[in-house]
Amino acid sequence: VQLQAFGGGLVQAGGSLRLSCAASGIIFSIKTMGWYRQPPGKQRELVASITTTHNTNYADSVVGRFTISRDNTKNTVYLQMNSLKPEDTAVYYCTILRSNYWGQGTLVTVSS
């Protein structure tokens, strides 16, 4: 199983980024996928998740700003991040929920 995350970078506050995570080695369509993040010096936290039927859940801190989506034809899950804030700065990881499979992480830095 491989999860490869892309799309991180440096952005100014108020800007947008779109993260992608491509999965291989699994039957992607039957997995609930999620994005976690780990801010500097803090614990990893769940940002958003999406089920096989496209039901979504979000951390309170990102509601209305982030959107998780998936394309089962491309085995890919996305995280659209708008209105970014400096406190969104973190390494973002994609994962198959309730598994030990994690992507390598992609760094998002939001400058004020």
Backbone as JSON, one array per atom type, in Angstrom:
{
  "sequence": "VQLQAFGGGLVQAGGSLRLSCAASGIIFSIKTMGWYRQPPGKQRELVASITTTHNTNYADSVVGRFTISRDNTKNTVYLQMNSLKPEDTAVYYCTILRSNYWGQGTLVTVSS",
  "N": [[0.86, -1.19, 0.0], [0.57, 2.17, -0.89], [0.62, 5.62, -0.21], [0.67, 8.71, -1.58], [1.29, 11.98, -1.06], [0.68, 15.27, -2.26], [1.17, 18.77, -3.07], [1.59, 20.65, -1.06], [3.02, 23.73, 0.28], [4.22, 27.14, 0.35], [2.2, 29.78, 1.36], [0.41, 32.86, 1.45], [-1.47, 34.26, 4.17], [-4.97, 33.91, 3.93], [-4.9, 32.86, 1.45], [-5.06, 29.99, -0.85], [-4.73, 26.44, -1.1], [-4.42, 23.25, -2.68], [-4.4, 20.01, -1.71], [-3.37, 16.77, -2.72], [-3.76, 13.24, -2.68], [-2.57, 10.29, -3.73], [-3.45, 6.95, -4.0], [-2.31, 3.58, -3.92], [-2.27, 0.04, -4.4], [-4.42, -0.77, -2.94], [-7.96, -1.41, -2.61], [-9.32, 1.25, -3.36], [-11.87, 2.42, -3.4], [-13.39, 1.36, -1.37], [-12.55, 2.31, 0.99], [-12.46, 4.42, 3.85], [-11.18, 7.6, 3.87], [-8.77, 9.96, 5.1], [-7.49, 13.16, 6.17], [-4.88, 14.24, 8.14], [-3.16, 16.54, 10.29], [-0.08, 17.9, 11.52], [0.93, 20.32, 13.48], [3.84, 22.4, 14.12], [5.58, 21.22, 16.9], [3.33, 20.17, 18.07], [0.62, 17.78, 18.62], [-0.5, 15.28, 16.29], [-3.48, 15.8, 14.44], [-6.85, 15.11, 13.46], [-8.1, 16.36, 10.48], [-10.0, 16.2, 8.39], [-12.37, 13.87, 7.02], [-13.55, 11.34, 4.74], [-16.08, 9.21, 3.68], [-16.83, 6.07, 2.01], [-19.21, 6.58, 0.78], [-19.11, 9.21, 0.4], [-19.69, 10.81, 2.57], [-18.81, 13.38, 4.76], [-16.6, 14.69, 7.3], [-15.41, 17.23, 9.48], [-12.81, 18.91, 11.29], [-13.54, 21.31, 13.82], [-12.1, 23.64, 13.53], [-11.64, 24.01, 10.84], [-13.97, 24.04, 9.47], [-16.04, 25.18, 6.89], [-13.95, 26.29, 5.54], [-12.18, 24.36, 4.54], [-12.36, 21.65, 2.23], [-12.95, 18.29, 1.74], [-12.57, 15.77, -0.69], [-13.08, 13.07, -3.04], [-11.9, 11.02, -5.73], [-12.75, 8.22, -7.04], [-12.13, 6.99, -9.42], [-9.61, 7.77, -9.92], [-8.25, 6.97, -7.76], [-7.74, 8.81, -5.71], [-7.62, 11.22, -3.11], [-8.6, 14.44, -2.07], [-7.81, 17.65, -0.62], [-9.11, 20.62, -0.39], [-8.09, 23.75, 0.51], [-9.05, 26.75, 1.71], [-9.0, 30.29, 2.46], [-6.77, 30.37, 4.16], [-4.98, 30.28, 7.27], [-2.36, 31.44, 9.47], [-2.22, 29.61, 11.59], [-2.87, 27.25, 10.38], [-0.58, 26.18, 9.5], [1.38, 23.35, 9.08], [2.47, 19.92, 8.88], [0.86, 17.96, 6.59], [-0.93, 14.96, 6.4], [-2.11, 12.19, 4.57], [-4.32, 9.44, 5.05], [-5.52, 6.07, 5.41], [-8.33, 5.64, 7.14], [-8.41, 4.24, 10.4], [-6.35, 2.49, 10.03], [-2.91, 1.46, 9.59], [-1.7, 2.83, 7.62], [-0.08, 5.47, 6.11], [0.51, 8.5, 4.32], [3.46, 10.26, 3.13], [3.51, 12.82, 4.05], [3.05, 16.32, 3.61], [4.26, 19.58, 3.56], [2.66, 22.44, 4.69], [2.84, 25.84, 4.75], [1.79, 28.79, 6.12], [2.0, 32.13, 5.77], [1.91, 35.18, 7.63]],
  "CA": [[0.0, 0.0, 0.0], [1.3, 3.44, -0.93], [-0.14, 6.86, -0.24], [1.6, 9.78, -1.94], [0.64, 13.28, -0.92], [1.27, 16.36, -3.04], [0.45, 20.03, -3.1], [1.94, 21.6, -0.01], [3.86, 24.84, -0.12], [4.15, 28.39, 1.12], [1.11, 30.64, 0.89], [0.08, 33.95, 2.36], [-2.75, 34.17, 4.85], [-6.07, 34.22, 3.04], [-4.73, 32.13, 0.2], [-5.61, 28.66, -1.01], [-3.92, 25.34, -1.6], [-5.13, 22.0, -2.85], [-3.58, 18.83, -1.5], [-3.82, 15.53, -3.36], [-3.15, 12.02, -2.15], [-2.81, 9.18, -4.63], [-3.32, 5.66, -3.31], [-2.1, 2.39, -4.75], [-2.13, -1.2, -3.63], [-5.64, -1.02, -2.17], [-9.22, -1.15, -3.31], [-9.52, 2.59, -2.82], [-13.27, 2.83, -3.32], [-14.07, 0.82, -0.19], [-11.84, 2.81, 2.17], [-12.66, 5.77, 4.36], [-9.9, 8.3, 3.8], [-8.7, 11.14, 5.96], [-6.32, 14.03, 6.23], [-4.44, 14.7, 9.45], [-2.06, 17.5, 10.24], [0.73, 18.02, 12.74], [1.61, 21.62, 13.57], [5.14, 22.33, 14.8], [5.56, 21.06, 18.35], [2.02, 19.73, 18.56], [0.22, 16.43, 18.24], [-1.23, 15.12, 15.04], [-4.93, 15.93, 14.63], [-7.68, 14.83, 12.29], [-8.63, 17.56, 9.84], [-11.19, 15.88, 7.62], [-12.49, 12.49, 6.56], [-14.6, 11.11, 3.74], [-16.41, 7.8, 3.61], [-17.01, 5.51, 0.67], [-20.41, 7.17, 0.22], [-18.83, 10.64, 0.31], [-20.03, 11.55, 3.78], [-17.61, 14.07, 5.21], [-16.53, 15.28, 8.63], [-14.33, 18.2, 9.57], [-12.47, 19.54, 12.56], [-14.23, 22.59, 13.97], [-11.22, 24.74, 13.14], [-11.54, 24.16, 9.39], [-15.3, 24.04, 8.87], [-16.32, 26.34, 6.06], [-12.75, 26.71, 4.82], [-11.58, 23.2, 3.89], [-13.28, 20.68, 1.63], [-12.35, 17.03, 1.36], [-13.31, 15.1, -1.76], [-12.37, 11.9, -3.54], [-12.19, 10.56, -7.07], [-12.43, 6.79, -7.01], [-11.58, 6.57, -10.71], [-8.19, 8.12, -9.9], [-7.71, 6.52, -6.46], [-7.15, 10.02, -5.14], [-8.4, 12.05, -2.2], [-8.16, 15.83, -2.15], [-8.17, 18.57, 0.44], [-9.09, 22.01, -0.84], [-7.95, 24.61, 1.68], [-9.26, 28.16, 1.4], [-8.92, 31.23, 3.59], [-5.76, 29.79, 5.05], [-4.52, 31.09, 8.38], [-1.04, 30.99, 9.96], [-2.38, 28.44, 12.46], [-3.01, 26.05, 9.55], [0.76, 25.69, 9.2], [1.55, 22.0, 9.6], [2.67, 18.85, 7.91], [-0.42, 17.31, 6.34], [-0.79, 13.56, 6.05], [-3.31, 11.44, 4.23], [-4.33, 8.12, 5.67], [-6.71, 5.23, 5.39], [-8.74, 5.69, 8.54], [-8.4, 3.0, 11.19], [-5.3, 1.61, 9.51], [-1.56, 1.93, 9.87], [-1.15, 3.34, 6.38], [0.03, 6.93, 6.08], [1.36, 9.1, 3.31], [4.73, 10.76, 3.64], [3.34, 14.16, 4.59], [3.4, 17.46, 2.77], [4.31, 20.73, 4.44], [1.91, 23.65, 4.35], [3.27, 26.97, 5.56], [0.97, 29.97, 5.86], [2.65, 33.31, 6.32], [0.96, 36.24, 8.02]],
  "C": [[0.89, 1.24, 0.0], [0.32, 4.59, -0.98], [0.86, 7.98, -0.49], [0.86, 11.1, -1.94], [1.42, 14.35, -1.66], [0.52, 17.66, -2.74], [0.77, 21.02, -2.0], [2.81, 22.72, -0.56], [3.69, 26.02, 0.8], [3.08, 29.28, 0.51], [0.88, 31.73, 1.91], [-1.28, 33.69, 3.01], [-3.86, 34.65, 3.92], [-6.02, 33.49, 1.72], [-5.3, 30.72, 0.24], [-4.54, 27.68, -1.47], [-4.81, 24.13, -1.77], [-4.16, 20.85, -2.69], [-4.22, 17.63, -2.21], [-3.1, 14.36, -2.71], [-3.55, 10.87, -3.05], [-2.52, 7.87, -3.91], [-3.1, 4.55, -4.32], [-1.97, 1.19, -3.83], [-3.34, -1.53, -2.77], [-6.84, -0.9, -3.09], [-9.73, 0.16, -2.74], [-10.99, 2.88, -2.53], [-13.97, 2.33, -2.06], [-13.42, 1.31, 1.11], [-12.3, 4.21, 2.55], [-11.3, 6.43, 4.45], [-9.94, 9.54, 4.68], [-7.43, 11.93, 5.75], [-6.1, 14.41, 7.69], [-3.42, 15.81, 9.23], [-1.34, 17.53, 11.58], [1.44, 19.35, 12.72], [2.94, 21.47, 14.3], [4.99, 22.23, 16.31], [4.25, 20.58, 18.93], [1.71, 18.32, 18.09], [-0.51, 16.43, 16.91], [-2.72, 15.16, 15.33], [-5.65, 15.64, 13.33], [-8.28, 16.12, 11.76], [-9.95, 17.27, 9.16], [-11.17, 14.41, 7.23], [-13.63, 12.38, 5.57], [-14.82, 9.62, 3.62], [-16.55, 7.34, 2.16], [-18.25, 6.09, -0.01], [-20.33, 8.71, 0.23], [-19.39, 11.45, 1.46], [-18.74, 12.13, 4.35], [-17.74, 14.57, 6.65], [-15.3, 16.17, 8.69], [-14.04, 18.58, 11.01], [-13.15, 20.91, 12.62], [-13.4, 23.75, 13.41], [-11.16, 24.97, 11.63], [-12.9, 24.19, 8.7], [-15.54, 25.34, 8.1], [-15.13, 26.83, 5.25], [-12.12, 25.57, 4.02], [-12.68, 22.3, 3.34], [-12.51, 19.43, 1.23], [-13.22, 16.39, 0.27], [-12.48, 13.91, -2.23], [-12.81, 11.62, -4.97], [-11.77, 9.1, -7.12], [-11.87, 6.28, -8.33], [-10.08, 6.84, -10.79], [-7.51, 7.66, -8.61], [-7.07, 7.68, -5.7], [-8.15, 10.72, -4.21], [-7.77, 13.44, -2.19], [-8.54, 16.59, -0.87], [-7.99, 19.99, -0.12], [-9.1, 22.9, 0.39], [-8.03, 26.06, 1.24], [-9.14, 29.0, 2.66], [-7.91, 30.74, 4.63], [-5.27, 30.8, 6.09], [-3.14, 30.6, 8.82], [-1.14, 29.75, 10.84], [-2.67, 27.15, 11.7], [-1.64, 25.48, 9.17], [1.01, 24.35, 9.88], [2.04, 21.09, 8.48], [1.34, 18.11, 7.8], [-0.19, 15.89, 5.82], [-2.13, 13.0, 5.6], [-3.19, 10.03, 4.8], [-5.61, 7.38, 5.32], [-7.15, 5.14, 6.84], [-8.77, 4.29, 9.15], [-7.44, 1.96, 10.57], [-3.95, 2.17, 9.94], [-0.9, 2.53, 8.64], [-1.24, 4.86, 6.33], [0.86, 7.35, 4.88], [2.58, 9.72, 3.96], [4.63, 12.17, 4.22], [3.77, 15.22, 3.61], [3.25, 18.72, 3.63], [3.52, 21.9, 3.86], [2.36, 24.75, 5.31], [2.46, 28.19, 5.15], [1.61, 31.16, 6.56], [1.61, 34.4, 6.62], [1.27, 37.54, 7.32]]
}
